[in-house]
Amino acid sequence: MDDPTLQLQEGGWDAAARLVLRGTLSKENIRNYTTPVLEHTLDVLEGTSSFGAAPPLLSPGLVRAVIDTANQYYDLTLIDAGSGAGWGAVQHEACVRAKLAVLSLTQNMRELDAYFESVSPLSTYSSLPLLIVLGKYDVHSQVNETNIRRRYGYKGALYTVPYSTGFMDAWNRRDVIGHVQREVRSGKEQHRKLFMPVGWAQSIRHISKAILEAAESDLRLKALERGA
C-alpha cells in the first residue's frame, strides 16, 4: 500500500478525474477538490500525480469535462499548459476553448530562435489571440523588446516583466502572495514619472489588464447570467 501508484489523491486533477468517470463532478462540488490560494478569490486545481498517465486519466473527453465544469463555477479559468513538450489532450482542449494564450519566454536567443523560427503547436490554432511575456527582463540587454520585434518581424502583443530581487526573495521564503499584494498596492504611483522604466508591479498590472480585457465578453455574460 506504500506504492505511490496505489495512493489516491484526495484533491487535484486525479480526484476531479475520478468524479468525471463516475458522472458526479459538478459546478457545485469542483471547488472542494481545489487548494484555496486567496479565499473566495483564487483556487488552484493541482495537476495529476501520475505523470505520463494513459487514458482515461488524460483523455480529451475528461479534460473537456473538467474545463467546462470549472468555467461554469469560476469567472475566469487559467490553465498552465506546460512548456510545449509532449503536446496532448490538456493543451489541445485548453487552446480550443481559450480566449487568449499567454506565452512565457526569456531573452535567451536560442529560446527565441526556437520559437520564432520553428513551427509552434500554437500555430494550429490560428484564431487564438497570443500574448507574449518576456520574464526576468533586463532593460540593459541588447536583446530588448525593440530588437526582438525587428529581428523576428513580430507585431503582436508583447509584455515584459523586469527581474525583481524582491520577488525572488519572496519566492524563496514562500511569501509570493504577500509580496504581490504589497507590491501592487504600493507601486500604483511609483513608476508613473516621465521616462521611468516600467517596474515589476506595474508590468504585472499591465499583463493582468490585458488578460481581463481578452476575457471581458465572457465575464460580462457570466455576470448577466447571475443577475449582477
NORKA-V656514 format. One record per residue. N is the residue number from 1. RES is the residue in three letters. PHI is phi as a letter, one per 20 degrees, with the letter a starting at -180 (none if undefined). OMEGA is omega in whole degrees, -180 to 180 (999 if undefined). D_LAST is the distance of its C-alpha to the last C-alpha in Angstrom with 2 decimals. Layout:
BEGIN
n=N res=RES phi=PHI omega=OMEGA d_last=D_LAST
n=N res=RES phi=PHI omega=OMEGA d_last=D_LAST
END
This chain:
BEGIN
n=1 res=MET phi=none omega=177 d_last=49.56
n=2 res=ASP phi=e omega=179 d_last=49.40
n=3 res=ASP phi=f omega=-179 d_last=49.00
n=4 res=PRO phi=g omega=-178 d_last=45.60
n=5 res=THR phi=f omega=-179 d_last=45.20
n=6 res=LEU phi=e omega=-177 d_last=45.25
n=7 res=GLN phi=e omega=-180 d_last=42.57
n=8 res=LEU phi=e omega=178 d_last=39.15
n=9 res=GLN phi=f omega=-177 d_last=36.15
n=10 res=GLU phi=f omega=178 d_last=33.93
n=11 res=GLY phi=c omega=176 d_last=30.86
n=12 res=GLY phi=n omega=-174 d_last=30.02
n=13 res=TRP phi=g omega=-176 d_last=30.68
n=14 res=ASP phi=f omega=179 d_last=33.67
n=15 res=ALA phi=f omega=179 d_last=31.92
n=16 res=ALA phi=f omega=179 d_last=28.98
n=17 res=ALA phi=f omega=179 d_last=31.65
n=18 res=ARG phi=f omega=179 d_last=33.48
n=19 res=LEU phi=f omega=177 d_last=30.43
n=20 res=VAL phi=f omega=-179 d_last=29.92
n=21 res=LEU phi=f omega=178 d_last=33.62
n=22 res=ARG phi=e omega=-179 d_last=33.31
n=23 res=GLY phi=m omega=-176 d_last=30.23
n=24 res=THR phi=d omega=177 d_last=28.23
n=25 res=LEU phi=f omega=-178 d_last=25.76
n=26 res=SER phi=b omega=178 d_last=22.16
n=27 res=LYS phi=f omega=179 d_last=18.64
n=28 res=GLU phi=f omega=-175 d_last=19.29
n=29 res=ASN phi=d omega=-176 d_last=22.41
n=30 res=ILE phi=f omega=-179 d_last=22.41
n=31 res=ARG phi=f omega=-180 d_last=21.39
n=32 res=ASN phi=f omega=-176 d_last=24.53
n=33 res=TYR phi=d omega=177 d_last=26.70
n=34 res=THR phi=d omega=175 d_last=25.36
n=35 res=THR phi=d omega=-180 d_last=26.53
n=36 res=PRO phi=f omega=176 d_last=24.04
n=37 res=VAL phi=e omega=171 d_last=24.78
n=38 res=LEU phi=c omega=-174 d_last=22.11
n=39 res=GLU phi=g omega=179 d_last=20.70
n=40 res=HIS phi=m omega=-179 d_last=17.07
n=41 res=THR phi=c omega=-175 d_last=17.08
n=42 res=LEU phi=b omega=175 d_last=19.85
n=43 res=ASP phi=d omega=179 d_last=21.81
n=44 res=VAL phi=c omega=173 d_last=24.91
n=45 res=LEU phi=e omega=-176 d_last=26.39
n=46 res=GLU phi=f omega=-177 d_last=30.08
n=47 res=GLY phi=f omega=-179 d_last=32.34
n=48 res=THR phi=f omega=176 d_last=35.10
n=49 res=SER phi=e omega=-179 d_last=38.20
n=50 res=SER phi=d omega=-179 d_last=40.34
n=51 res=PHE phi=f omega=-178 d_last=40.73
n=52 res=GLY phi=m omega=-177 d_last=42.13
n=53 res=ALA phi=f omega=179 d_last=40.96
n=54 res=ALA phi=e omega=175 d_last=41.95
n=55 res=PRO phi=g omega=10 d_last=39.87
n=56 res=PRO phi=e omega=-175 d_last=38.05
n=57 res=LEU phi=f omega=179 d_last=36.47
n=58 res=LEU phi=c omega=179 d_last=35.53
n=59 res=SER phi=f omega=180 d_last=35.65
n=60 res=PRO phi=g omega=-179 d_last=33.32
n=61 res=GLY phi=f omega=-179 d_last=31.85
n=62 res=LEU phi=f omega=178 d_last=31.10
n=63 res=VAL phi=g omega=180 d_last=29.55
n=64 res=ARG phi=f omega=-178 d_last=27.38
n=65 res=ALA phi=f omega=-180 d_last=26.24
n=66 res=VAL phi=f omega=180 d_last=25.31
n=67 res=ILE phi=f omega=-179 d_last=23.38
n=68 res=ASP phi=f omega=179 d_last=21.46
n=69 res=THR phi=f omega=178 d_last=20.66
n=70 res=ALA phi=f omega=180 d_last=19.52
n=71 res=ASN phi=f omega=178 d_last=17.19
n=72 res=GLN phi=f omega=-176 d_last=15.59
n=73 res=TYR phi=e omega=-173 d_last=14.94
n=74 res=TYR phi=e omega=175 d_last=14.56
n=75 res=ASP phi=f omega=-175 d_last=12.40
n=76 res=LEU phi=c omega=179 d_last=15.83
n=77 res=THR phi=d omega=178 d_last=19.25
n=78 res=LEU phi=d omega=-177 d_last=22.42
n=79 res=ILE phi=c omega=174 d_last=25.78
n=80 res=ASP phi=e omega=-176 d_last=29.17
n=81 res=ALA phi=e omega=176 d_last=31.42
n=82 res=GLY phi=n omega=-174 d_last=34.59
n=83 res=SER phi=e omega=-179 d_last=37.38
n=84 res=GLY phi=o omega=177 d_last=37.95
n=85 res=ALA phi=f omega=178 d_last=40.95
n=86 res=GLY phi=m omega=-178 d_last=41.03
n=87 res=TRP phi=g omega=-176 d_last=38.27
n=88 res=GLY phi=b omega=-172 d_last=37.11
n=89 res=ALA phi=f omega=-178 d_last=34.46
n=90 res=VAL phi=f omega=-178 d_last=31.86
n=91 res=GLN phi=f omega=-178 d_last=32.15
n=92 res=HIS phi=f omega=-178 d_last=32.33
n=93 res=GLU phi=f omega=178 d_last=29.27
n=94 res=ALA phi=f omega=-178 d_last=27.30
n=95 res=CYS phi=f omega=-180 d_last=28.47
n=96 res=VAL phi=f omega=-175 d_last=27.98
n=97 res=ARG phi=d omega=-173 d_last=24.22
n=98 res=ALA phi=f omega=172 d_last=23.73
n=99 res=LYS phi=e omega=-176 d_last=22.11
n=100 res=LEU phi=a omega=173 d_last=24.48
n=101 res=ALA phi=d omega=178 d_last=27.63
n=102 res=VAL phi=d omega=-176 d_last=28.59
n=103 res=LEU phi=d omega=-178 d_last=32.36
n=104 res=SER phi=e omega=178 d_last=34.02
n=105 res=LEU phi=c omega=176 d_last=37.58
n=106 res=THR phi=c omega=178 d_last=40.15
n=107 res=GLN phi=e omega=176 d_last=42.96
n=108 res=ASN phi=f omega=-175 d_last=45.40
n=109 res=MET phi=f omega=179 d_last=47.21
n=110 res=ARG phi=f omega=179 d_last=48.04
n=111 res=GLU phi=f omega=-180 d_last=44.39
n=112 res=LEU phi=f omega=177 d_last=43.44
n=113 res=ASP phi=f omega=-178 d_last=46.38
n=114 res=ALA phi=f omega=-180 d_last=45.44
n=115 res=TYR phi=f omega=-172 d_last=41.95
n=116 res=PHE phi=f omega=-175 d_last=42.78
n=117 res=GLU phi=d omega=177 d_last=46.15
n=118 res=SER phi=c omega=-179 d_last=45.39
n=119 res=VAL phi=e omega=180 d_last=43.13
n=120 res=SER phi=e omega=175 d_last=39.83
n=121 res=PRO phi=g omega=-179 d_last=38.01
n=122 res=LEU phi=f omega=-179 d_last=34.95
n=123 res=SER phi=f omega=177 d_last=37.01
n=124 res=THR phi=f omega=-176 d_last=36.55
n=125 res=TYR phi=d omega=-172 d_last=32.90
n=126 res=SER phi=f omega=-178 d_last=33.70
n=127 res=SER phi=e omega=-177 d_last=30.25
n=128 res=LEU phi=e omega=177 d_last=28.56
n=129 res=PRO phi=f omega=-176 d_last=27.82
n=130 res=LEU phi=c omega=176 d_last=29.77
n=131 res=LEU phi=c omega=-180 d_last=29.45
n=132 res=ILE phi=e omega=178 d_last=32.64
n=133 res=VAL phi=c omega=175 d_last=32.81
n=134 res=LEU phi=e omega=-178 d_last=36.21
n=135 res=GLY phi=e omega=-179 d_last=36.27
n=136 res=LYS phi=l omega=-172 d_last=38.82
n=137 res=TYR phi=f omega=178 d_last=39.49
n=138 res=ASP phi=d omega=-176 d_last=42.79
n=139 res=VAL phi=f omega=-178 d_last=42.80
n=140 res=HIS phi=e omega=180 d_last=46.62
n=141 res=SER phi=f omega=175 d_last=47.03
n=142 res=GLN phi=f omega=178 d_last=48.50
n=143 res=VAL phi=e omega=-178 d_last=45.91
n=144 res=ASN phi=e omega=-176 d_last=43.25
n=145 res=GLU phi=g omega=-178 d_last=40.28
n=146 res=THR phi=f omega=-178 d_last=42.40
n=147 res=ASN phi=f omega=177 d_last=45.26
n=148 res=ILE phi=f omega=178 d_last=43.06
n=149 res=ARG phi=f omega=-178 d_last=41.55
n=150 res=ARG phi=f omega=-176 d_last=45.07
n=151 res=ARG phi=f omega=-174 d_last=46.72
n=152 res=TYR phi=d omega=-180 d_last=44.36
n=153 res=GLY phi=m omega=-177 d_last=43.18
n=154 res=TYR phi=e omega=-178 d_last=39.55
n=155 res=LYS phi=d omega=-178 d_last=37.21
n=156 res=GLY phi=e omega=-179 d_last=33.81
n=157 res=ALA phi=f omega=-180 d_last=31.30
n=158 res=LEU phi=b omega=-180 d_last=33.20
n=159 res=TYR phi=c omega=179 d_last=32.18
n=160 res=THR phi=c omega=174 d_last=34.43
n=161 res=VAL phi=c omega=-176 d_last=34.07
n=162 res=PRO phi=f omega=176 d_last=37.20
n=163 res=TYR phi=g omega=-178 d_last=39.17
n=164 res=SER phi=c omega=176 d_last=38.27
n=165 res=THR phi=f omega=180 d_last=40.79
n=166 res=GLY phi=f omega=179 d_last=38.29
n=167 res=PHE phi=f omega=-180 d_last=35.89
n=168 res=MET phi=f omega=176 d_last=38.84
n=169 res=ASP phi=f omega=179 d_last=40.03
n=170 res=ALA phi=f omega=178 d_last=36.61
n=171 res=TRP phi=f omega=-178 d_last=36.63
n=172 res=ASN phi=f omega=178 d_last=40.10
n=173 res=ARG phi=e omega=176 d_last=39.27
n=174 res=ARG phi=l omega=179 d_last=36.05
n=175 res=ASP phi=c omega=-176 d_last=33.81
n=176 res=VAL phi=f omega=-178 d_last=31.72
n=177 res=ILE phi=g omega=180 d_last=28.32
n=178 res=GLY phi=f omega=180 d_last=29.81
n=179 res=HIS phi=f omega=-180 d_last=31.54
n=180 res=VAL phi=f omega=-179 d_last=28.54
n=181 res=GLN phi=f omega=-179 d_last=26.52
n=182 res=ARG phi=f omega=-177 d_last=29.58
n=183 res=GLU phi=f omega=-177 d_last=30.41
n=184 res=VAL phi=f omega=-180 d_last=27.03
n=185 res=ARG phi=f omega=-175 d_last=26.68
n=186 res=SER phi=e omega=-173 d_last=30.30
n=187 res=GLY phi=e omega=-175 d_last=30.73
n=188 res=LYS phi=f omega=-178 d_last=28.24
n=189 res=GLU phi=d omega=-170 d_last=31.11
n=190 res=GLN phi=f omega=-172 d_last=34.00
n=191 res=HIS phi=d omega=-180 d_last=34.41
n=192 res=ARG phi=e omega=179 d_last=33.67
n=193 res=LYS phi=f omega=-178 d_last=37.35
n=194 res=LEU phi=f omega=177 d_last=39.21
n=195 res=PHE phi=m omega=176 d_last=40.80
n=196 res=MET phi=e omega=178 d_last=39.33
n=197 res=PRO phi=f omega=179 d_last=38.40
n=198 res=VAL phi=f omega=-179 d_last=34.83
n=199 res=GLY phi=e omega=-176 d_last=34.65
n=200 res=TRP phi=f omega=-177 d_last=33.22
n=201 res=ALA phi=f omega=-180 d_last=30.03
n=202 res=GLN phi=f omega=-180 d_last=29.43
n=203 res=SER phi=f omega=177 d_last=30.03
n=204 res=ILE phi=f omega=180 d_last=27.51
n=205 res=ARG phi=f omega=179 d_last=24.90
n=206 res=HIS phi=f omega=-179 d_last=25.89
n=207 res=ILE phi=f omega=179 d_last=25.69
n=208 res=SER phi=f omega=179 d_last=22.28
n=209 res=LYS phi=f omega=-180 d_last=21.00
n=210 res=ALA phi=f omega=179 d_last=22.76
n=211 res=ILE phi=f omega=-180 d_last=21.26
n=212 res=LEU phi=f omega=178 d_last=17.64
n=213 res=GLU phi=f omega=179 d_last=18.52
n=214 res=ALA phi=f omega=-178 d_last=20.06
n=215 res=ALA phi=e omega=-172 d_last=17.00
n=216 res=GLU phi=g omega=-177 d_last=14.59
n=217 res=SER phi=f omega=178 d_last=14.32
n=218 res=ASP phi=f omega=-179 d_last=13.55
n=219 res=LEU phi=f omega=178 d_last=10.88
n=220 res=ARG phi=f omega=-180 d_last=9.12
n=221 res=LEU phi=f omega=180 d_last=9.83
n=222 res=LYS phi=f omega=178 d_last=8.61
n=223 res=ALA phi=f omega=179 d_last=5.05
n=224 res=LEU phi=f omega=180 d_last=5.65
n=225 res=GLU phi=f omega=-180 d_last=7.59
n=226 res=ARG phi=e omega=178 d_last=5.53
n=227 res=GLY phi=m omega=-178 d_last=3.81
n=228 res=ALA phi=e omega=999 d_last=0.00
END
